[in-house]
Amino acid sequence: MDDVSAFWNAEPYFEDPTEDEGKQLRTELLAVAQKLAAQVCPRTRDLPEGDRTRQTLLVARPGQLALLRVLRELAPAAEELATEVAFRAGTNGANYRELGAAWGITRQSARKKWPDAMRSAPPEETTGFEIEIGGGEARIIFNREIPGWTWTATGADALQGGSRVASLTSQEASGHAGAWLQEHSATAR
């Protein structure tokens, strides 16, 4: 048992990425962003992947503007994911000093950035709840594997949707679900 405990509690928990690892991250991130840019650019969306016109458009103004728009989404997406990961780390025993070290900020800044990270998961008997808006319905549950609050919904238009990331509170999850239901309500058609 001591060996197992020593393994899980041994520091450091991470090492800073090397310069080569940082370059690799940027290269892989750019590849993902370029793939998404091809999907959000109306001129390239329906062209086959190896098509010469598609490749030309992706390096020209239409593709580069689509890429710039996709890259604009990275910072908020990273912040959202960081909040989710900080919460998971906190519920798994990490403290604010450790969270701050991982993000490159002080303990106090980590506490301010992620005030709910040390909050424990709701009791086992939490079963979730349903909401109905505009002819559609959503179910909000606490997902212990993530951990966090997630939702799935069926709109009045029969489309189905759900959380892309977990929310820290049931209120936040139900707010996202409610907004989605409004977009897919009987009156939105």
Buried (B, 14 or more C-beta within 10 A) or exposed (E): EEEEEEEEEEEEEEEEEEEEEEEEEEEEEEEEBBEBBBEBBEBBEEBEEEEEEBBEBBEEEBBBEBBEBBBEEEEEEEEBEBBBBBBBBBBEEBBBEBBBBBBEBEBEBBBEBBEEBBBEBEEEEEEBEEBEBBBBBBBBBBBEEBBBBBBBBBBBBEEEBBBEBBBBEBEBBBBBBBEBBBBBBEEBE
